[in-house]
Amino acid sequence: MSERSFDGNNGRLAQLGNRVLAGGTIDRGEALWLFELESAADIFDLLAWANRIREHFKGNKIHLCSIVNAKAGACSENCSFCAQSSFHQTGSPRYGFVDPEPVQEAAEEANRHGVTALGLVAAWKGLKEGPMLDEVCERIQELSQGGKVRADASLGIMKSQAVADRLKQAGLECYGHNLESSKRFFPSHCTTHTYEDRIETIGYLKKAGLKICSGGIIGLGETREDRCDLALALREIGANVVPINILNPVKGTPFENNPPLQPMEILKTIACFRFVLPRQEIMIAGGRTMNLRDLQSMIFMAGASALMVGNYLTTLNQSVEKDLQMLKDLGLDPDWDKHDFEDQDTGTKPEPIEFRKRRVETVIA
C-alpha cells in the first residue's frame, strides 16, 4: 500500500471515529468500508479508534455475564452450527429442564466472582403458554428474588405477547435472542424457523419492557457484508447487549470443517461493531478461547465492553479466575453497575465517566 493510500484511510478513519465520538452514526456504505479494510496498518488504526469509542462511552467498566444450560440437547431446530440440534449426531448431553438447585448453585458461583448476570438457556424451539412456562417462570422468580445476579434467559422463539409479559412479571430483566447472521445469510444455516420469527420475538420482548441481548456468530461462511448487515440490524432493533460468538466447529455438525477465522479478522469485526454500536455492551462470548488464543486480551482494544465468563453450553472456556486476572492486568473494572442500561440512552450525550462518578459520590455524601 502506498503512503498516499495509507494517509487517505487514516484520515477517513479519523473522520468516522470523531463523528461517532461526538454522538453521530455511520451509514451502511461507511460501515462496509470499515469491514473491508485489509492492511495491518489500517486494522490497528481501526482498533485504536474502537478503543477510544469504548473508553468514551463505557469508561473502564466491563460487563460480565455467565450462563447455565437449563435444558440440554434434542433441540427441534436444525441450526448448522449447533451441537444441541436433534438433526446432528454430536454426542452432546441431553436432559430436561433443570431443578432449582443447579440454578441457585450457578447464581452463587457467579456472585462470588462478581458476575452481573446469569442467563438460563434452553435448547428448544421456544416457549408457549402452559406448564413449562409456569416452571420456567418459577426458576426466573427464584433467581430474581435471590438477589445474587440479574435474571436473564434465552428461551427461544415466542409467538405471543402473553409469554413475554409472563417472563417480565416473573422478574426477568434481559432476554437473549440472537439474530445469528444477516437476513440474507440466515437460510444458509437454519431452515426450521426464519429470521422474521426472530424479529417478531424481539418485538414481543421489547413491548414487554425487557432488555434485549442479541448478536450473532461469525465464521459460518458468511461474507464481511453479512457481518456488516448484522451489525446494522442490531442497531435497528435496539439491542442492549450484543454478543459476538466465533464458530467453534463441532464434529457431527454441518459446519464441522469450516476453516477458522484469523484472529485479526475477528478483532477487526469487533472494532467495526463498536463503530456501528458505540453505546451498546459488545460482549465476546463463545469461541474466543479457541479462535483468539493469546490475543484474547486485545478484544477490549478492539472495542469489547462485556465478556461471557465460565463455560459455554457445550464447550469449555478458560477459568473465571484467569479472565478476572486478565481484566486486572489491563486496568479494567468488572464491577458493572448499569443494570438499567441508562448509559445507552441516545436522547442526550452521555456524561463523561469521571463526572458521573463524582455526581454519584456527591449524592451519597
Order of alpha helices (4+ residues) and beta strands (2+ residues): alpha-alpha-alpha-beta-alpha-beta-beta-alpha-beta-beta-alpha-beta-alpha-beta-beta-alpha-beta-alpha-beta-alpha-beta-alpha-alpha
